[in-house]
Amino acid sequence: MKKIIYSFLLFALLFSVSGCSDSFLDEEARDKNYADNLFTDLNGFLSAKYALLHTVRHERREPIQSAELGVLWKIGTDVAWANTELSWTRGLNQYTTADLNSTMQFLNGDVTNTSGRPGIFLLMYRGINSANMIINRAEEPGIDWSGRNDEENEAIKNEIIAHARFIRGWCYRHLVMTFGPVPLSVEEITGANYRDDWDREPVEKIQAVMEEDWLFAEKWLPDYSQDVTVLTNALAQHYLAELYLWQGKYSEAESMARKVYNNSNYKLITQRYGVERNQEGCPFMDQFKDGNILPSEGNTEALWVIPNTPVDDTQGRYNNSMRRTWVSAYNNLGVSYSPEYGGRGIGRAGITAWVFSIYEDQDDRFSEHAIRKQYIKDNGEVVICDMTADKMTTNNNQWASTRKWDWTFPESSRWGESYQYNNQTYLRVADTYLLLAEALHMQGKNSETDGAAFFINLIRTRSNATPVSAADVTLDYILDERARELVTEENRRETLVRTGKLVERTRKYNPVAAGTRNGVPGIQDYHVLLPIPQVVIDANVGKVMEQNKGYE
């Protein structure tokens, strides 16, 4: 029975699919959006499209326990560690054999009850199957696309398909960067074609599907939209650039990243703007302020925004855990929760001492506007935060933290509530510029006029950091700059896996992950991939699914 349940969970649908019988069950359920009557017109497809974005939103929520799910791609690297360890984060924080295994909770999810909380593997396949459903059903005849003519109907249909194919590629990206070879599914899973004998397909085959999906998305998604539920072709270009870098196709990566750079709708925030422009601050941090996040609010740097609230609703519909993960539990220092300190944090993860050490003093990204370096206790005493490697000890509530995720309710009675509900930028054009710099560097184009140094310096000068010379550009320098710019935003594990630098840089810069305990070393070469979840192996009853090496 357990294997049957696991098999069902493995490819559970995001949307319910209705069945039929010879009895009263044949009645059409008009009060529910079953798949068979949802996909008949544009409104039905729009509902499915919006629901598909929830797969992305889950990455910053806590479907498992007390930290953003995406923290699994951040801790245990050169940039982050688990300050407050949980059973499901300790394995990646210290790379302990007892904890980092195929039964880990963030890999398997909570399959013991009806909460519907999947681990990362099942969450991605739920997104993939939902995308497949949209892609497949959009090709059925007789759909009312609400266009004025056949050409317009075709364009509307293809934009819907492009949205779904973009998300499908995004899901496969997470999967292959985390697990390596994985099952490949490009058709909607129904009762008629259900399988329990999946093979793990080579990474190269999955990459080919990702490329096809994103090329289609680039063609049919719009160049720009202020509606954040409408994805743009700049996103496809960004991920194609990253994919081509991964594949060693540096010229193609440059071409795709330049398309984003040349899109006049996107540019770095270099001047103060928005809700706090008349207060102390810096341009770099303005883009993280609630009220400045959306393109319609003046944010020209955001490529992808996760909408969590209506603009006029401070309570919101979807919570997220970014502040909860990254802001220290400063209340344990005798400091009351307040908007000044971002609201309630519990410090599940922290930025490594190494990251703090590589900023210049004048760099805005290291200023008090960006990094919380001290607190004032309720009794007036000043608490200076720790930022050195010898203080990277579990439950250090005095550890310095980022201010990127500060947000709380305006009412003082609610400053201590657990979650935040603000819109958040998921991907910024600064990231694309650094991909472009990497593509240029890998071709030996490091010049300060139109080479790697030029694009790095666009980012550095924005934050008052000293420009880098062409001679000093290396892959490691680019990775350092990604840390300075994107720490807590970037899924760092994936970047380091892509560049082949995970083990080397984690050993060098993260003493928690690199340390030896009871004679057993921390991070090892095989940790580049995580274990296939046991729930997936158990569900594949028709064929043995091999585990990744090191986890047998």
FENFENSUL-V156899 format. One record per residue. RES is the residue in three letters. NEAR is the number of other C-alpha atoms within 12 Angstrom. D_LAST is the distance of its C-alpha to the last C-alpha in whole Angstrom. Layout:
# FENFENSUL-V156899
res->RES near->NEAR d_last->D_LAST
res->RES near->NEAR d_last->D_LAST
This chain:
# FENFENSUL-V156899
res->MET near->9 d_last->24
res->LYS near->15 d_last->21
res->LYS near->20 d_last->20
res->ILE near->19 d_last->23
res->ILE near->22 d_last->23
res->TYR near->29 d_last->20
res->SER near->27 d_last->21
res->PHE near->27 d_last->24
res->LEU near->34 d_last->23
res->LEU near->43 d_last->21
res->PHE near->40 d_last->24
res->ALA near->31 d_last->27
res->LEU near->35 d_last->30
res->LEU near->37 d_last->31
res->PHE near->33 d_last->35
res->SER near->22 d_last->36
res->VAL near->24 d_last->37
res->SER near->22 d_last->39
res->GLY near->20 d_last->40
res->CYS near->13 d_last->43
res->SER near->10 d_last->45
res->ASP near->8 d_last->48
res->SER near->9 d_last->49
res->PHE near->10 d_last->50
res->LEU near->11 d_last->47
res->ASP near->12 d_last->48
res->GLU near->13 d_last->50
res->GLU near->19 d_last->49
res->ALA near->19 d_last->47
res->ARG near->13 d_last->49
res->ASP near->9 d_last->48
res->LYS near->15 d_last->44
res->ASN near->22 d_last->43
res->TYR near->22 d_last->41
res->ALA near->31 d_last->39
res->ASP near->25 d_last->42
res->ASN near->23 d_last->45
res->LEU near->31 d_last->44
res->PHE near->33 d_last->43
res->THR near->27 d_last->47
res->ASP near->28 d_last->48
res->LEU near->28 d_last->48
res->ASN near->21 d_last->47
res->GLY near->28 d_last->45
res->PHE near->40 d_last->43
res->LEU near->28 d_last->43
res->SER near->25 d_last->42
res->ALA near->39 d_last->39
res->LYS near->40 d_last->39
res->TYR near->30 d_last->39
res->ALA near->26 d_last->37
res->LEU near->43 d_last->34
res->LEU near->38 d_last->35
res->HIS near->31 d_last->33
res->THR near->39 d_last->30
res->VAL near->38 d_last->31
res->ARG near->38 d_last->32
res->HIS near->35 d_last->29
res->GLU near->37 d_last->28
res->ARG near->45 d_last->30
res->ARG near->34 d_last->30
res->GLU near->35 d_last->28
res->PRO near->34 d_last->27
res->ILE near->34 d_last->24
res->GLN near->27 d_last->26
res->SER near->33 d_last->29
res->ALA near->42 d_last->28
res->GLU near->41 d_last->28
res->LEU near->40 d_last->25
res->GLY near->41 d_last->25
res->VAL near->51 d_last->24
res->LEU near->44 d_last->21
res->TRP near->43 d_last->22
res->LYS near->44 d_last->24
res->ILE near->46 d_last->23
res->GLY near->49 d_last->21
res->THR near->50 d_last->23
res->ASP near->44 d_last->26
res->VAL near->48 d_last->29
res->ALA near->49 d_last->27
res->TRP near->51 d_last->26
res->ALA near->45 d_last->25
res->ASN near->41 d_last->29
res->THR near->34 d_last->28
res->GLU near->31 d_last->25
res->LEU near->29 d_last->23
res->SER near->25 d_last->20
res->TRP near->37 d_last->19
res->THR near->41 d_last->20
res->ARG near->33 d_last->19
res->GLY near->34 d_last->16
res->LEU near->46 d_last->17
res->ASN near->45 d_last->20
res->GLN near->40 d_last->19
res->TYR near->41 d_last->15
res->THR near->31 d_last->15
res->THR near->29 d_last->11
res->ALA near->20 d_last->12
res->ASP near->26 d_last->14
res->LEU near->35 d_last->12
res->ASN near->32 d_last->9
res->SER near->34 d_last->9
res->THR near->29 d_last->12
res->MET near->35 d_last->14
res->GLN near->37 d_last->17
res->PHE near->45 d_last->18
res->LEU near->41 d_last->16
res->ASN near->36 d_last->16
res->GLY near->35 d_last->20
res->ASP near->28 d_last->22
res->VAL near->32 d_last->22
res->THR near->16 d_last->23
res->ASN near->12 d_last->27
res->THR near->11 d_last->29
res->SER near->12 d_last->29
res->GLY near->21 d_last->28
res->ARG near->29 d_last->25
res->PRO near->41 d_last->23
res->GLY near->40 d_last->20
res->ILE near->45 d_last->20
res->PHE near->45 d_last->18
res->LEU near->44 d_last->20
res->LEU near->42 d_last->23
res->MET near->45 d_last->23
res->TYR near->40 d_last->23
res->ARG near->39 d_last->26
res->GLY near->48 d_last->28
res->ILE near->45 d_last->27
res->ASN near->40 d_last->28
res->SER near->45 d_last->31
res->ALA near->45 d_last->32
res->ASN near->40 d_last->32
res->MET near->38 d_last->34
res->ILE near->48 d_last->37
res->ILE near->34 d_last->37
res->ASN near->28 d_last->37
res->ARG near->31 d_last->40
res->ALA near->39 d_last->42
res->GLU near->22 d_last->43
res->GLU near->17 d_last->44
res->PRO near->15 d_last->48
res->GLY near->14 d_last->51
res->ILE near->24 d_last->49
res->ASP near->25 d_last->51
res->TRP near->30 d_last->50
res->SER near->22 d_last->54
res->GLY near->16 d_last->55
res->ARG near->12 d_last->58
res->ASN near->12 d_last->58
res->ASP near->14 d_last->55
res->GLU near->13 d_last->54
res->GLU near->15 d_last->53
res->ASN near->23 d_last->51
res->GLU near->24 d_last->49
res->ALA near->22 d_last->49
res->ILE near->29 d_last->48
res->LYS near->37 d_last->45
res->ASN near->31 d_last->44
res->GLU near->34 d_last->43
res->ILE near->45 d_last->42
res->ILE near->39 d_last->39
res->ALA near->39 d_last->39
res->HIS near->45 d_last->38
res->ALA near->46 d_last->35
res->ARG near->45 d_last->34
res->PHE near->49 d_last->34
res->ILE near->44 d_last->32
res->ARG near->48 d_last->29
res->GLY near->41 d_last->29
res->TRP near->38 d_last->28
res->CYS near->42 d_last->25
res->TYR near->46 d_last->24
res->ARG near->42 d_last->24
res->HIS near->44 d_last->22
res->LEU near->40 d_last->19
res->VAL near->38 d_last->19
res->MET near->36 d_last->20
res->THR near->38 d_last->17
res->PHE near->38 d_last->14
res->GLY near->35 d_last->16
res->PRO near->30 d_last->16
res->VAL near->39 d_last->17
res->PRO near->34 d_last->19
res->LEU near->37 d_last->23
res->SER near->33 d_last->25
res->VAL near->27 d_last->29
res->GLU near->24 d_last->31
res->GLU near->33 d_last->31
res->ILE near->32 d_last->29
res->THR near->24 d_last->32
res->GLY near->16 d_last->32
res->ALA near->10 d_last->33
res->ASN near->12 d_last->30
res->TYR near->21 d_last->28
res->ARG near->25 d_last->24
res->ASP near->28 d_last->21
res->ASP near->22 d_last->20
res->TRP near->26 d_last->19
res->ASP near->22 d_last->18
res->ARG near->28 d_last->16
res->GLU near->23 d_last->19
res->PRO near->18 d_last->20
res->VAL near->26 d_last->20
res->GLU near->23 d_last->24
res->LYS near->21 d_last->25
res->ILE near->32 d_last->24
res->GLN near->35 d_last->26
res->ALA near->23 d_last->29
res->VAL near->29 d_last->29
res->MET near->39 d_last->29
res->GLU near->35 d_last->32
res->GLU near->24 d_last->34
res->ASP near->40 d_last->33
res->TRP near->42 d_last->35
res->LEU near->29 d_last->37
res->PHE near->32 d_last->39
res->ALA near->37 d_last->39
res->GLU near->34 d_last->40
res->LYS near->25 d_last->43
res->TRP near->31 d_last->44
res->LEU near->33 d_last->43
res->PRO near->29 d_last->46
res->ASP near->26 d_last->47
res->TYR near->27 d_last->47
res->SER near->24 d_last->47
res->GLN near->25 d_last->48
res->ASP near->21 d_last->47
res->VAL near->31 d_last->43
res->THR near->32 d_last->42
res->VAL near->33 d_last->43
res->LEU near->40 d_last->40
res->THR near->38 d_last->42
res->ASN near->36 d_last->41
res->ALA near->42 d_last->41
res->LEU near->48 d_last->37
res->ALA near->44 d_last->36
res->GLN near->44 d_last->38
res->HIS near->43 d_last->36
res->TYR near->46 d_last->33
res->LEU near->46 d_last->34
res->ALA near->42 d_last->35
res->GLU near->42 d_last->31
res->LEU near->44 d_last->30
res->TYR near->33 d_last->32
res->LEU near->36 d_last->31
res->TRP near->31 d_last->28
res->GLN near->22 d_last->29
res->GLY near->21 d_last->31
res->LYS near->21 d_last->34
res->TYR near->28 d_last->36
res->SER near->28 d_last->39
res->GLU near->29 d_last->38
res->ALA near->37 d_last->36
res->GLU near->40 d_last->40
res->SER near->26 d_last->42
res->MET near->37 d_last->40
res->ALA near->39 d_last->40
res->ARG near->31 d_last->44
res->LYS near->29 d_last->44
res->VAL near->40 d_last->43
res->TYR near->34 d_last->45
res->ASN near->20 d_last->48
res->ASN near->26 d_last->48
res->SER near->16 d_last->51
res->ASN near->27 d_last->49
res->TYR near->32 d_last->47
res->LYS near->28 d_last->47
res->LEU near->36 d_last->46
res->ILE near->32 d_last->48
res->THR near->24 d_last->51
res->GLN near->24 d_last->53
res->ARG near->25 d_last->53
res->TYR near->27 d_last->53
res->GLY near->28 d_last->53
res->VAL near->22 d_last->53
res->GLU near->21 d_last->53
res->ARG near->20 d_last->55
res->ASN near->13 d_last->58
res->GLN near->14 d_last->56
res->GLU near->17 d_last->54
res->GLY near->27 d_last->51
res->CYS near->31 d_last->50
res->PRO near->36 d_last->49
res->PHE near->40 d_last->46
res->MET near->43 d_last->45
res->ASP near->42 d_last->48
res->GLN near->45 d_last->45
res->PHE near->41 d_last->43
res->LYS near->36 d_last->46
res->ASP near->36 d_last->46
res->GLY near->29 d_last->49
res->ASN near->32 d_last->48
res->ILE near->40 d_last->45
res->LEU near->37 d_last->46
res->PRO near->33 d_last->48
res->SER near->20 d_last->51
res->GLU near->25 d_last->51
res->GLY near->28 d_last->51
res->ASN near->39 d_last->47
res->THR near->36 d_last->48
res->GLU near->41 d_last->44
res->ALA near->41 d_last->42
res->LEU near->44 d_last->40
res->TRP near->39 d_last->38
res->VAL near->38 d_last->39
res->ILE near->38 d_last->38
res->PRO near->36 d_last->40
res->ASN near->36 d_last->40
res->THR near->25 d_last->44
res->PRO near->20 d_last->47
res->VAL near->22 d_last->49
res->ASP near->13 d_last->52
res->ASP near->17 d_last->49
res->THR near->23 d_last->48
res->GLN near->23 d_last->46
res->GLY near->20 d_last->44
res->ARG near->20 d_last->42
res->TYR near->26 d_last->38
res->ASN near->34 d_last->37
res->ASN near->39 d_last->34
res->SER near->43 d_last->33
res->MET near->49 d_last->33
res->ARG near->45 d_last->36
res->ARG near->44 d_last->34
res->THR near->49 d_last->31
res->TRP near->47 d_last->33
res->VAL near->44 d_last->36
res->SER near->46 d_last->36
res->ALA near->37 d_last->37
res->TYR near->38 d_last->41
res->ASN near->27 d_last->42
res->ASN near->22 d_last->41
res->LEU near->26 d_last->43
res->GLY near->19 d_last->47
res->VAL near->28 d_last->47
res->SER near->27 d_last->47
res->TYR near->35 d_last->46
res->SER near->28 d_last->48
res->PRO near->27 d_last->48
res->GLU near->23 d_last->48
res->TYR near->37 d_last->45
res->GLY near->43 d_last->43
res->GLY near->39 d_last->43
res->ARG near->37 d_last->40
res->GLY near->45 d_last->37
res->ILE near->38 d_last->34
res->GLY near->39 d_last->33
res->ARG near->43 d_last->29
res->ALA near->52 d_last->29
res->GLY near->56 d_last->31
res->ILE near->47 d_last->32
res->THR near->44 d_last->31
res->ALA near->32 d_last->34
res->TRP near->32 d_last->33
res->VAL near->38 d_last->34
res->PHE near->37 d_last->37
res->SER near->21 d_last->38
res->ILE near->26 d_last->38
res->TYR near->27 d_last->41
res->GLU near->20 d_last->45
res->ASP near->17 d_last->47
res->GLN near->20 d_last->49
res->ASP near->31 d_last->46
res->ASP near->30 d_last->46
res->ARG near->40 d_last->43
res->PHE near->34 d_last->43
res->SER near->30 d_last->46
res->GLU near->26 d_last->47
res->HIS near->32 d_last->47
res->ALA near->38 d_last->43
res->ILE near->39 d_last->41
res->ARG near->35 d_last->42
res->LYS near->28 d_last->43
res->GLN near->28 d_last->46
res->TYR near->35 d_last->47
res->ILE near->24 d_last->50
res->LYS near->21 d_last->50
res->ASP near->17 d_last->52
res->ASN near->12 d_last->54
res->GLY near->12 d_last->55
res->GLU near->13 d_last->53
res->VAL near->16 d_last->50
res->VAL near->24 d_last->47
res->ILE near->19 d_last->45
res->CYS near->28 d_last->42
res->ASP near->28 d_last->39
res->MET near->30 d_last->38
res->THR near->24 d_last->37
res->ALA near->25 d_last->33
res->ASP near->16 d_last->34
res->LYS near->22 d_last->35
res->MET near->32 d_last->31
res->THR near->27 d_last->31
res->THR near->24 d_last->29
res->ASN near->24 d_last->32
res->ASN near->32 d_last->34
res->ASN near->36 d_last->37
res->GLN near->38 d_last->39
res->TRP near->45 d_last->37
res->ALA near->40 d_last->38
res->SER near->51 d_last->37
res->THR near->45 d_last->38
res->ARG near->40 d_last->41
res->LYS near->38 d_last->39
res->TRP near->44 d_last->38
res->ASP near->43 d_last->42
res->TRP near->41 d_last->43
res->THR near->37 d_last->44
res->PHE near->28 d_last->47
res->PRO near->20 d_last->51
res->GLU near->16 d_last->52
res->SER near->16 d_last->51
res->SER near->14 d_last->50
res->ARG near->21 d_last->47
res->TRP near->25 d_last->46
res->GLY near->29 d_last->43
res->GLU near->27 d_last->42
res->SER near->29 d_last->38
res->TYR near->37 d_last->38
res->GLN near->40 d_last->39
res->TYR near->35 d_last->41
res->ASN near->40 d_last->42
res->ASN near->42 d_last->41
res->GLN near->42 d_last->39
res->THR near->39 d_last->39
res->TYR near->37 d_last->35
res->LEU near->32 d_last->36
res->ARG near->40 d_last->39
res->VAL near->42 d_last->41
res->ALA near->43 d_last->40
res->ASP near->45 d_last->36
res->THR near->48 d_last->38
res->TYR near->47 d_last->40
res->LEU near->47 d_last->37
res->LEU near->47 d_last->36
res->LEU near->46 d_last->39
res->ALA near->49 d_last->39
res->GLU near->45 d_last->36
res->ALA near->42 d_last->37
res->LEU near->40 d_last->40
res->HIS near->35 d_last->39
res->MET near->29 d_last->37
res->GLN near->23 d_last->40
res->GLY near->21 d_last->42
res->LYS near->26 d_last->44
res->ASN near->31 d_last->44
res->SER near->23 d_last->48
res->GLU near->23 d_last->49
res->THR near->17 d_last->51
res->ASP near->23 d_last->49
res->GLY near->32 d_last->45
res->ALA near->39 d_last->42
res->ALA near->38 d_last->44
res->PHE near->28 d_last->47
res->PHE near->42 d_last->44
res->ILE near->47 d_last->42
res->ASN near->33 d_last->46
res->LEU near->35 d_last->47
res->ILE near->40 d_last->44
res->ARG near->34 d_last->45
res->THR near->26 d_last->49
res->ARG near->28 d_last->48
res->SER near->37 d_last->47
res->ASN near->24 d_last->49
res->ALA near->26 d_last->47
res->THR near->21 d_last->48
res->PRO near->25 d_last->48
res->VAL near->28 d_last->46
res->SER near->21 d_last->47
res->ALA near->26 d_last->46
res->ALA near->17 d_last->45
res->ASP near->18 d_last->43
res->VAL near->32 d_last->41
res->THR near->26 d_last->37
res->LEU near->30 d_last->34
res->ASP near->23 d_last->33
res->TYR near->26 d_last->36
res->ILE near->38 d_last->35
res->LEU near->36 d_last->32
res->ASP near->32 d_last->34
res->GLU near->42 d_last->37
res->ARG near->37 d_last->34
res->ALA near->40 d_last->33
res->ARG near->42 d_last->37
res->GLU near->43 d_last->38
res->LEU near->37 d_last->35
res->VAL near->42 d_last->33
res->THR near->42 d_last->32
res->GLU near->38 d_last->32
res->GLU near->34 d_last->30
res->ASN near->36 d_last->26
res->ARG near->40 d_last->26
res->ARG near->41 d_last->22
res->GLU near->34 d_last->23
res->THR near->42 d_last->26
res->LEU near->35 d_last->24
res->VAL near->34 d_last->21
res->ARG near->29 d_last->24
res->THR near->30 d_last->26
res->GLY near->25 d_last->23
res->LYS near->26 d_last->24
res->LEU near->38 d_last->21
res->VAL near->30 d_last->20
res->GLU near->23 d_last->24
res->ARG near->35 d_last->26
res->THR near->40 d_last->24
res->ARG near->27 d_last->24
res->LYS near->24 d_last->27
res->TYR near->34 d_last->28
res->ASN near->38 d_last->26
res->PRO near->33 d_last->26
res->VAL near->42 d_last->24
res->ALA near->42 d_last->21
res->ALA near->31 d_last->22
res->GLY near->23 d_last->23
res->THR near->18 d_last->21
res->ARG near->17 d_last->21
res->ASN near->9 d_last->21
res->GLY near->8 d_last->20
res->VAL near->16 d_last->17
res->PRO near->20 d_last->18
res->GLY near->34 d_last->18
res->ILE near->39 d_last->17
res->GLN near->30 d_last->15
res->ASP near->22 d_last->15
res->TYR near->24 d_last->12
res->HIS near->40 d_last->13
res->VAL near->35 d_last->15
res->LEU near->37 d_last->13
res->LEU near->46 d_last->12
res->PRO near->41 d_last->9
res->ILE near->41 d_last->10
res->PRO near->40 d_last->12
res->GLN near->34 d_last->11
res->VAL near->38 d_last->14
res->VAL near->46 d_last->14
res->ILE near->35 d_last->12
res->ASP near->31 d_last->14
res->ALA near->30 d_last->17
res->ASN near->31 d_last->17
res->VAL near->23 d_last->18
res->GLY near->18 d_last->20
res->LYS near->16 d_last->17
res->VAL near->17 d_last->13
res->MET near->27 d_last->12
res->GLU near->28 d_last->9
res->GLN near->27 d_last->6
res->ASN near->25 d_last->7
res->LYS near->19 d_last->7
res->GLY near->20 d_last->6
res->TYR near->27 d_last->4
res->GLU near->19 d_last->0
